[in-house]
Amino acid sequence: MANDTSWYLNRPEGKSGPHTWAEMQSLAAQGQITPQDWVWNPAAPRWVRAAQVPGLLAAPAARPAPSRTPLYLGIGCGVLGLAALCCLAVILLLPKSSPDTPSRTRLGTLSVDSSGGSFSADGLSLTVPPGSASESLELELFREDADPAAVEGSDFRSRGVVITGPLDRLQGPLQIGLSVPAEYLTSGDTVLVLEEEVISPSGGPAVNVRVLPTQADADSGQLVAVLESPGAGPVGFRSGAGVLASQARRPAPQPADAEPPTITIRAEDGWVYHGFVSNHFRVSYRGRVVNAEMVRRGVELLEEQRQLIEDHNFPFTGVTVTDVTLQPLKDKAGQFVPSRLGASSCTLQLANRFFYDEGFFTDQYSELQATVGHELLHLAQFIADPRWASTKAVSPLPTLWLDEATSTWFEAIAVGNPDYISPNAQENIRFFESPLFGAPLDQAQNHGYGASFFLRALAARYGDRWIAEIYNQLRAGTRSGTANEALYNALDQQGSSPGMEWVPFLETFFTTPYILSANFEGPPSDYAAVINAARTANGSDYTVSFTPNKKLNASSSTAPGTLLAGEPASLQANFQLGGLSAAALSLSFSEKDDTQAAFTQPSQVIIAVDAPADAGVLVYGLESLTGMYTSLAGAPFAYLSSRDPASQTGSQILVEDFGPDGSGSGLSQLLLIPFNSRSSLSDPTQTARITVQITFLGSLLPPPVVDDNPPAEEFPTEPPPADAPTAPPESSHVCQGMTVETLRSPLMHTSRCWLTCFGIGSGTPSDAEIQACIDANQ
């Protein structure tokens, strides 16, 4: 075709031809042929756009690499914010009043060494048998001065005894005796209760409540209970299940000067717990309104969920029995409550409303399954990574989001329905806007709920049982102890990485979300722009513009254009993305009458991308007939990037067949997903600036002629006589309204005014030359 002498043009100024191939190239070099002009050759079955003819138009110049914005200011603000949150966490972890305040009276000190130790005063007795400590320890003892507040289901609550000190370093039992009035000593439902103020990954400050198996000692007038080996759990990496393979490389579970473990022991009546003990759980609750049969079935559910978790390679090594309390939780269905004393002292709390009657229990059984599975998996996570919850929440690269993402992902397994999606996940569907490894410190939990979609995609690829491998990395002692490194190492064993997984996940998440779950419709586009057309005063042209939504307005600029006059409308949007984060931009047509009237045939859009390494833009078109998205870019992962040589045209793509519904176009909407896939372990929160430039090249030309044999009167087979040359294109008025400043814009270099005077590829004209061109074509 390139050597054929019969080339024809169909442009806004009219049809011309035949031309030789050399003449066509010359016209193109002079700017007389634009990418949207129609071209035909007898060897071709139909008219095509000039941009589709190889070698006709010059390739677009490569865009310069973007400059990087210094991060010092952001880092400084982040450090200050982190320091503030750490201080807040320390405040939350402190007892409501320190031992030196008037609300507590000091009782004394219990000294413990290898021979054991004992203490007795003010109705309190403590005994530690020999061999329970390999070093000398001292526990401080205080009595609460004020009576505790009443709680539902209890008629008697004694003042508490506060025990503070290195309880986590005891390696043997601690026997506790507390004097109570005679009527409660023999009542049969008065027990000793342990309380510990903690930070729960399930929702901030909480009180760990454990009902201790209690006996009455009539001779001493005391209720007696045994706290089994409080220091045998994994906190502090002592004996038992928490011993890690690489202890020296792991961060300490809490700072050396942190507040020591503090517990409160009190006597309280109204608790029911006898008979609700299984191999691995002990369930207790206040009051008599709970249905005992529903509690029995709840214990069965707990055992089922524990077995499911173990079947998915999460072990409960070292934890034999877990205490579960049913409580009036008004704003949640349940929560996991960690303990500084170790995994064996962690508890689960479930809302007692599930257990009032069989009807409610049955109706809400799926929610109860999801809750038990979610919270019980937190215990398995604690065993693998026993750092204090506040440390995990406010560390520079928190692991708390991973705990919530994993537990939320597991809910579908817990209910036995792969299409189940947690309401928490649905409510945090925009998690992808924040860096996966740099979730906002005050939103790490909510961010994790949404990030369960990412784990769902990884589980679909590598299997449900593979997710536990992430926690195996934490258990084995990753150097930083962060979710970033654990996930990176687990994927590295699969020959992959978080960055490699991020791009195909985004494609699934936005364009085929039903792959993740039949019930999932995907996230909405946060950024959107609408193409509008308004008829001009002369009635023959339409002014085309982009109308961005409010969120896009903050980081975008638009330039209107006019159909037939050759000025392309343009939209430029800037996205500042962190490590492993993304955004979404939808481009569609307005439904106003002028827009529908203007676009009676398919149009064109040029999408140009300027992005650093490890970043790019996914480009999709929504098919008018099927309503399905189709990938439009050509790189290996179907994205455009100014740094990616595999893209079709470097950092630019021409999209054709685009128009509103009813125009006969193939694509009715474009979806662009700017993303950053940086997953560097050294700086995973580094941000990247991505610029997306959209140039609209709409046309009001009539539909092209597709006849293989054009009429002789229109396209003679013989060249016209020498005295009848083809009329040159009309050049008047093409620069009406133009100024030197507007023509300097790169967006105007394809306008009719610019091409009439200078053409494509010409040298940069002076201001005087531009003004002379404008004056000659006004």
Secondary structure as GFF3:
##gff-version 3
##sequence-region A 1 778
A	DSSP	beta_strand	7	11	.	.	.	ID=ss1
A	DSSP	beta_strand	14	19	.	.	.	ID=ss2
A	DSSP	alpha_helix	21	29	.	.	.	ID=ss3
A	DSSP	beta_strand	38	40	.	.	.	ID=ss4
A	DSSP	beta_strand	48	49	.	.	.	ID=ss5
A	DSSP	three_ten_helix	50	52	.	.	.	ID=ss6
A	DSSP	alpha_helix	72	93	.	.	.	ID=ss7
A	DSSP	beta_strand	104	112	.	.	.	ID=ss8
A	DSSP	beta_strand	117	121	.	.	.	ID=ss9
A	DSSP	beta_strand	124	128	.	.	.	ID=ss10
A	DSSP	beta_strand	137	144	.	.	.	ID=ss11
A	DSSP	beta_strand	161	164	.	.	.	ID=ss12
A	DSSP	three_ten_helix	167	169	.	.	.	ID=ss13
A	DSSP	beta_strand	174	179	.	.	.	ID=ss14
A	DSSP	alpha_helix	182	185	.	.	.	ID=ss15
A	DSSP	beta_strand	190	200	.	.	.	ID=ss16
A	DSSP	beta_strand	204	212	.	.	.	ID=ss17
A	DSSP	beta_strand	214	217	.	.	.	ID=ss18
A	DSSP	beta_strand	222	227	.	.	.	ID=ss19
A	DSSP	three_ten_helix	247	249	.	.	.	ID=ss20
A	DSSP	beta_strand	262	269	.	.	.	ID=ss21
A	DSSP	beta_strand	271	272	.	.	.	ID=ss22
A	DSSP	beta_strand	281	286	.	.	.	ID=ss23
A	DSSP	alpha_helix	292	311	.	.	.	ID=ss24
A	DSSP	beta_strand	322	327	.	.	.	ID=ss25
A	DSSP	beta_strand	334	337	.	.	.	ID=ss26
A	DSSP	three_ten_helix	343	345	.	.	.	ID=ss27
A	DSSP	beta_strand	347	351	.	.	.	ID=ss28
A	DSSP	three_ten_helix	352	355	.	.	.	ID=ss29
A	DSSP	alpha_helix	358	363	.	.	.	ID=ss30
A	DSSP	alpha_helix	365	384	.	.	.	ID=ss31
A	DSSP	alpha_helix	389	394	.	.	.	ID=ss32
A	DSSP	alpha_helix	400	415	.	.	.	ID=ss33
A	DSSP	alpha_helix	423	427	.	.	.	ID=ss34
A	DSSP	three_ten_helix	431	433	.	.	.	ID=ss35
A	DSSP	alpha_helix	444	462	.	.	.	ID=ss36
A	DSSP	three_ten_helix	464	467	.	.	.	ID=ss37
A	DSSP	alpha_helix	468	476	.	.	.	ID=ss38
A	DSSP	alpha_helix	483	492	.	.	.	ID=ss39
A	DSSP	alpha_helix	498	511	.	.	.	ID=ss40
A	DSSP	three_ten_helix	513	515	.	.	.	ID=ss41
A	DSSP	beta_strand	527	535	.	.	.	ID=ss42
A	DSSP	beta_strand	542	548	.	.	.	ID=ss43
A	DSSP	alpha_helix	550	553	.	.	.	ID=ss44
A	DSSP	beta_strand	556	559	.	.	.	ID=ss45
A	DSSP	beta_strand	561	563	.	.	.	ID=ss46
A	DSSP	beta_strand	569	577	.	.	.	ID=ss47
A	DSSP	beta_strand	581	582	.	.	.	ID=ss48
A	DSSP	beta_strand	585	589	.	.	.	ID=ss49
A	DSSP	alpha_helix	593	598	.	.	.	ID=ss50
A	DSSP	beta_strand	603	610	.	.	.	ID=ss51
A	DSSP	beta_strand	615	623	.	.	.	ID=ss52
A	DSSP	beta_strand	629	631	.	.	.	ID=ss53
A	DSSP	beta_strand	639	640	.	.	.	ID=ss54
A	DSSP	beta_strand	652	658	.	.	.	ID=ss55
A	DSSP	beta_strand	667	676	.	.	.	ID=ss56
A	DSSP	beta_strand	688	696	.	.	.	ID=ss57
A	DSSP	alpha_helix	740	743	.	.	.	ID=ss58
A	DSSP	three_ten_helix	746	750	.	.	.	ID=ss59
A	DSSP	alpha_helix	752	757	.	.	.	ID=ss60
A	DSSP	alpha_helix	767	776	.	.	.	ID=ss61
###
